[in-house]
Amino acid sequence: MGVGDPPGMAIAHSTASGMGGMRTAGDLVARMQMTRGMKIGESKEYVAGKLGVSVMDLVDPVLMTEIRQDLNLGLTTPLPNYAKGMEAKFNIADVLGIEINSVAKFKERTKHGG
């Protein structure tokens, strides 16, 4: 699934929705599918490894809410003192060890004072 791949994007989005999106780890799994071209199983294993949980834990909304809070990865319902928006994306990029375009552009822009 590459950038500009409409069918691939739809598959990743439906997978993320099926896993609960931000309620669980669906958005993180989909991000790995889109950025690294991983298959669903490989994406789940990668994310689970980075989060220090089992693949089965990725769909547990209670556990994943706690993990998302601990790692500041953003929540479905934003809470005070937890990451939102770009801050959450910065944290996701760090935890997953990937580059996110908007994060890279933000860093580049702030590096040049713009």
Secondary structure, DSSP 8 states (H G I E B T S, - for coil): --TT-HHHHHHHHHHHHHTTGGGTTHHHHHHHHHHH---HHHHHHHHHHHHTS-TGGGG-HHHHHHHHHHHT---SS--TTS--HHHHHHHHHHHHT---HHHHHHHHHHHTT-
